[in-house]
């Protein structure tokens, strides 16, 4: 089991460096053995986040690539090592403990429903909370980095999420710019760098590597081909910016672990376990949160310990808070409602899936969220 190193070497600490270099006080102290002068003295600070690009993937498939040649070190993600939690960390400087974005599926006590948190909608249907007159500030209660820093800031994200409730909330006062293609992504970065001589912070997020890794797994040729396309595209930024005072940092939110059909569990195949729960499993298939009926707690514990002890480790949710799995500092008042009574951390490459009525269960090969080295470690690249 590999856990976040919140003391000195996680993506939360990286954000500590970025915040400190731009006049803001970080919650998490900056990375150890990292020279912040390059950031502080740069006119442009660019943070490129390649969703799903794990350190282990780069080490295995990225030999002699542009990104590998500029690799500084490996960092840990946060817990759980998943997009909703880690992307929020990279835009707030907070860990999951503080921002309470606990996974793809989040139970929202304030609405009495299990949600798909980033699309900002309930798990049933496709009607967003925003269309129900529910505001983002009713659900999200954390501050973003863009409103804290002393630089003009830009938020470069895919066009399909440009004006989503989450993007609008977490982007704060940053100017949001969208794109449709990889070249469009690069063009937006280059355009912003060249705008004027004013110091700028540019957050740029690329999502397609994550999508392809989910669908095809990390060993797939489509994923490798796209990795090489990303590598070439980012190298072109350096070539076009030779005369500009720019520091580019590249990292990710998590890596990927491949699974197989024999390692995929479905709650519908475990009716005696299902009857102990008041909600479907939330969180992630690699880290499910369990909401247990008090009258069925013994049945729940016995079932996990007798039937599933070889596929997962069982923890009281509050114990993982105490052990600093989620972070180090102040606890978000929404956190405990969102992580259930018990947490399952899946062993090896097992996943556990559940659904509400009418919800489609996607069949993926690649997964993240857990505590394997493939999921937890991400690269830090500096140009």
Helices and strands as residue ranges (DSSP letters): H 11-21, H 37-40, E 44-50, H 55-61, H 66-69, E 71-76, H 83-92, H 96-99, E 105-108, E 113-116, E 121-122, G 129-132, H 136-139, E 152-158, G 159-161, H 165-171, E 175-179, H 182-193, E 200-206, H 208-216, H 221-240, E 246-251, E 257-258, G 261-263, E 264-266, G 267-269, H 271-274, E 282-284, E 287-290, G 294-296, H 297-307, E 312-316, H 317-322, H 335-338, E 342-346, E 351-353, E 366-367, H 373-376, E 377-382
